[in-house]
Structure formats: structure tokens, C-alpha cells
Amino acid sequence: MSSQLKDRIIAVLEDEHERHPIVTTPLFPKEIAVKAQVNHSTTRVYLKQLLKEGVVIRREGGRYVINPNHGVGGVRLPRVQNLWLSVVDLAVPRSVKRAETFGDVSLKVTFGRKRNRVTAVVGCPAGMDITSCSFAIARFKTVVKEVLGEEVSNLDIWVRNCEFNEDYVGIRLEGLSCVTVKSFMGSLAKIYNKGAGLRAEVKVRPDSVEGILALLRGGVTPYHAVQGVFLVDQRVKELTTAVKWTNRNIQRLSDLLAEFFKQQGIRDLEEGT
């Protein structure tokens, strides 16, 4: 692979990011090929290699952007390690369990008659990217269709819990085997040595399946941005509680003052003043 042509492709994506650092416009392979003056087919081959290396990020629709985190501690995109899904209010005639394995991805689906609920646990020790995670979710919906004859959409699926993992190559914990810290999402994040670097596992609870897929599409930066939004939301809730507490106490003080002046007025009348 020609390093010169590869560098020209990277330069096009880096230039696009530098001109629009806040909202970088993803480019189709054909657009990149024209800007880099590289054959279209060759550009597609290079982009696949750069995607594996973590240099670029593939967006929805097959468009690419530079990975702004590449080279910073060897960060890899977050991947879904475990995913708990649930669909409620379904007519489940009998309790059934289904288990399937696709490569290193396992899918366990439980149909509960007592609560008319279908739950699924998707697991992958290496972590699932956007493609494998989308396939597992689609397979879950297919299993529900096969057993109950009902179509379910992503909007019908409740995300009970989700574990992401991120790998940091070249960074190690010295003298410790594992560290547990509190994440912005209010969950416990586990950090430990794995292979040639460090692995961080974080439990999050997005509102929907689309939230999970959005995190996988956007990479590390949007992932932490969602955590930050959650933290801000928590602070807003705390401030709202504080304001309510203050308002209650102001009202109580107002009532006490009114009672005080009332009693003082009665006393003044009794004293003839």
C-alpha cells in the first residue's frame, strides 16, 4: 500500500475536520477520491484499512470522517460488551427460552408468560461495533416474530442496561489489577489491564436502542458528550430540588411572619395602643 496515497486521503479528511471542527461533514469515498486525486477503487481499499487502524470513522450511509482521538493514547472506539433488552405488554402464551450464537456474539431470549415480557441478553467479550450490534438487535426482533408472530420496532424495545468497553493501547496500571470509579452516568466504571493496554468498562442506560446505535456511530467524543449531558441533567434536577426547598422555606417564613404580626396586632389592641 502506497504510504503517499494513504497520506493524501488522510490529509483530505484532516483538512475537512480543521475547517469544521465542531460539526465535521462526512465525505463519501468518491468525494475523498476526487479531493485526494486518488483512484476511486483504490480510495475505498485504503479507507477500509484506515478504518481497521482507527484512523477514520465510518458514518451512516458509508461516509467517512477523521477520528479526532486517533493517536491520543491509542484510543479505540467504544464497543458494546453486554446489552440487556426488553419488550413489554406482549401476549406471551407460554414461557420459552431461545439461545443462539453467531461467531463470538451470544443471544439469549426469554419469553415470560407471567409478566408478558420478552427479555434478551446480548454478549460479546471482544465488544460489538455498529454492524454486529445492529445485527444482534435485528435478530432479537426476528426471534420475537418467529415465536409470537408480532413485529416489534426499535421504539418498542426498552434498553434495561448496556456495558460499553474502550481499549487504550500502551497504557497500563502499575501496581494495581483493577480500579473502580464513578462515571458521569452515575454507574461504576471498571478499569483494568488487558492485553497490551488498558480496558475501561462503563455501564450506561440510554433511553432507547437508537441511543445505543448513536453512541456507536459517533465514537468516543459523542459517547462522553452524552455522559456530560447526563451530568448536567442531574445538576439541573439537584438545582430544581434546591429551589423547591427554598420556596417552601420562604413560604413557611412568610406564614410565620404573618402569624407574628397578627399576634402583635392582637396584643396592641389588648394594651389599648
Helices and strands as residue ranges (DSSP letters): H 3-19, H 29-36, H 40-53, E 56-58, E 64-66, E 79-87, E 96-102, E 105-112, E 117-128, H 130-148, G 154-156, E 158-169, E 178-182, E 188-194, E 197-204, H 209-218, H 220-270
